[in-house]
């Protein structure tokens, strides 16, 4: 056993794909070798990935896999032999096809070398089997196959075509590959890939090494690259080193660096030897909203902005370079300061120009922005959003004047210079411009909030005005696009309708907004009017199903079990704000010792009622005569009004707990009473009792779905 190293040295790889490519490269080679039997159970694969290489080190790899005995069914004995017990032509052809024709002259059970034929019962009839030994693969053959499979399966975002040195052969890969290294211990494994033959030489840092690095062995690869090549080949170690350097540099400035994980990952994929420098810009740019400055530095320049101890943005920033400069980085600092100054000057110009016009004056300009060819312009959409928002405001008791104003101005910043340059700032800039125009604070806040939540874990609108406009904006999009047949299919969701639906569900449940989904659909459809081209009943049904599917997923992510979620969602709730309380009640109910028995009884009642077309008569206690059914009727008469009262008050946990006294009478009823008797009147009365009982039991959730069976 020796360790194995495989490395592909390339041109600069796409930074946002590097981590995934490195893991896929390492995982593919490990899986390929493990499948072929060259790894022991505790062999460990370490993925390496830097801007110019993908590599894997595997701790224990055999030079050859072991031979493995196997048994292969060939065909039924009745087909393999004729009545005289001679091999048939079909069987002889099968042996020849397997290269085992010599076994035709050997008795069953007798080995000819490693091969033998045997007859065994396959569970249905006797069959002829081939017993043999599969020869192990050597490392060269196994690694070549694993490498080919891995390269073919890499999650490459976009393939590049390039020619090899012969000027004729064209190769496809994520970036041109220049070197291939494959070492088993100290020995080269002469695999080939992308027109390259494996050797021992790779490249170090483009500027800080002497170029070529001759790798001595698989075990010394990482250390050699760091010492001789000035390359930290581990993505995780390089990332950790960056965070350490950034934190230390910020500490000396008594500041906190803004280090979003996505930016850290991207920069770690751009440098091989991270070095952190500090730079800055003129304080006058701090007059521009900090979101603009942060966005400019992070997304456009990949800098790390700094905040002071009070959380205020500073006019200093940190940058990660791929070069350890001889002059201490002075040229790098001044060069980056000059670049960011130009960027920030543009942002300041846009900000100053935008404030010369009010948001209200920009609203008519939305008529020139197409929203959807079947749904009109952004201005038409704004008018619909206003109508929906006002209706929602009336329903929840919000300030209608402020809601209408916020909805009218919500999209106006789309026609500003700043949002044109930085689309990510829509809503954010609208808030700043609204405050500059003298709009009410809650109106300005709602302009920013109506886009929330923008992603799964994003915060929700904080104000009532923001909630109304956010619901209206998302409802208009969902009902409008569903209404013209533009619903998501499979993994395709070009209009982010799943995200909009989840946003609405989170607002309704987490902010406890007491509005029915069906009412919201109706409000939005009224505003859309003739724009909707499909039947409204079908539209509402499809949308309700779509929302409940999203809600089920949300709840399962919140640690509720599939059975708990199914029990509540199967009731097709329209007031989703009540669902969390219903789920909490179900969970509390299932902790009761009587719960399992009541759930089983509920399921049994459901199975009985499924076989009945309809309950033909109302339940009449006077027609009961069996002691067990009278006892159940009496117990139900006591429990039912209490349960209904608790349910109407929203005490779902109390309501379900109130069912506990029914356990013994229900159990005794099923032990002593036959429901489906010949007497139709008696049968219908008992069915009516069970139907009433089940209706009460299932007010909060379908208890039968909580059954483990």
Protein Blocks (a to p, Z undefined) as FASTA:
>chain_A
ZZdddddddddddfklmmmmmmmmmmmmmmmmmmnopacfklccdddddfkbccdddfbd
cfbdcdddddddfbdfklmpcfkopacfklmmmmmmnopmmmmmpcehiaehjbccdddd
ehjaccdddddddddddfklmmmmmmmmmmmmpccfbacddddfkomaccddfbdcfbdc
ddehjbccfbdeehiacdfbdcddfklmghiacdfbfklmmmmmmmmnopafblklmmmm
mmmmmmmmmmmnopacdddfklmmmmmmmpfbdcdddddddfklmmpcfklmmmmmmmmn
opacdddfkopacfbdcdddfbdcfklommmmmmmmmmmmmmmmmmmmmmmmmmmpcfkl
mmmmmmmpcfbfklopfklmmmmmmmmmmmmmmmnopafklmmmmmmmmmmmmmpfklmm
mmmlgojlmmmmmmmnopafklmmmmmmmmpcfbfklccdfbfklmmmmmmmmmmmmmmm
mmnopacehjbcfkommmmmmmmmmmmmmnopabdfklmmmmmmmmnmmmpmbdfklmmm
mmmmmmmmmmmmmmmmnopafklmmmmmmnopablmlmmmmmmmmmmmmmpmklmmmmmm
mmmmmmmmmmpmbafbdcdfklpcbfklmmmmmmmmmmmmmmmmmmmnopaklmmmmmmm
mmmmmmmmmmmpcfblfblmlmmmmmmmmmmmmmmmmmmpcfklmpfZZ
